């Protein structure tokens, strides 16, 4: 799936390439094979809920994985920082709630969806000073790759094909 090897990282940098290839199993049930360069890959199954015609609710929805990814990425950074700074924390939690809007008609060709807002709540317990924990929380937000992607506009390149031939959209 990976198309090119990332550039060599400068001292203190680490280039991370994550990939996923999704295919249809049946109906709304999809499978993604995902991972990072030079590590194991994992199969992830998604489905839509019964609210969608043909959805069976047999697995989390793609949006559920997306929102869970935000929470898990942020919580991983909390653990990373606490470990490296030798801060004692416990009962750390990240809650993420997102609202999305879908409107229009597929048949009319004017259907669209948008992310409207994200609410992120971070909680933990610690006997460390408020200043140290506030600094940990601030740095965790700054280090979270997924949260960063929500904040900025970045280049996205697209490639489409039909029956093995390039297709311009």
Secondary structure, DSSP 8 states (H G I E B T S, - for coil): ---S------TT-----EEEEEEEEETTEEEEEEEETTS-EEEEEE---TTSTT----S--HHHHHHHHHHHHHHHHHHHHHHHTT---EEEEEEEEEEEEEES-TTTT--EEEEEEEEEEEEEE-SS-HHHHHHHHHHHHHH-HHHHHHHS--------EETTEE---
